[in-house]
Amino acid sequence: MNAQDLVDRCTLAPSGCWEWQGSRLWNGYGRFSGRNGFIAHRRMYELTKGEIPEGWFVCHTCDNPPCINPDHLFVGTALHNNRDTNRKGRHPKNGTESHCHRGHERAISTHVFQCGASTCWPCDIIRWFRREGTIDFIIEAEPI
């Protein structure tokens, strides 16, 4: 699969992101699970910018997991990725996030806090049902 094949599986967002429309991982990153499966943004980086050093991450300047726009991607270590997350105020431990990535309010009633990290119960339920094959599509009119 070449870069154009990946772009053909995307829609252009107003932000300039090329959002992957194929299947996604639980955390929103695009994936292709064909014969030679891959994570979409990592594959796009390899096709357009070159090899990813072993153990390094492909990070997003746009903070949009399904985005595969090469202009929004950079490589870094876990330390680079965590510093970028903290600098942008997106790390749950810093207490600045009021909602999870799906829009559920971060509150004691909806989040379990363990070892300094939080887990969103509504998101966990959605993931569980998808994993079990019980539902294929969920539309949330209002966050819980």
PEBEL-V161242 format. One record per pair of residues at least 24 apart in sequence whose ideal C-beta (glycine too) atoms are under 10 Angstrom apart, sorted by the first residue. I is the first residue (numbers start at 0). GAP is how many residues later the second one is. Records with the same first field share a line. If there is no record, write none. Layout:
I = GAP  GAP
This chain:
0 = 31  33  35  37  39  42  46
1 = 41  45
2 = 40  41  43  44  45  65  67
3 = 43
4 = 27  38  42
5 = 24  26  32  34  35  37  38  41  42  62  64
6 = 37  61  62  63
8 = 31  59
9 = 30  34  56  57  58  59
10 = 55
11 = 57
12 = 49  51  53  54  56
14 = 47  48  49  52  54  57
15 = 46  48  51  53  55  56
16 = 43  45  46  47  48  49  50  51  52  54  55
17 = 26  44  46  48  49  50  51  52  53  54
18 = 45  46  47  48  49  50
19 = 24  44  45  46  47  48
20 = 45
21 = 44
23 = 41  42
24 = 40  41
25 = 97  98  100  101  104  105
26 = 38  74  96  100
27 = 36  37  38  39  73  74
28 = 29  31  36  37  38  39
29 = 35  36  37  38
30 = 35
38 = 26  29
39 = 25  26  27  28
40 = 24  25  26  27  28  29  31  32
41 = 26  31  33
42 = 25
43 = 24  25  26  28  29
44 = 25  28  29  30
47 = 25
48 = 24  25  26
49 = 25
50 = 24
52 = 24
55 = 24  25
56 = 24  25  27
58 = 25  26
59 = 24
60 = 27
62 = 25  27  38
64 = 36
90 = 25  26
91 = 24  25  26  27  28
92 = 24  25
98 = 44
99 = 43
101 = 24  36  38  41  42
102 = 37  39  40  41
103 = 36  39  40
104 = 38  39
108 = 35
109 = 33  34
119 = 24
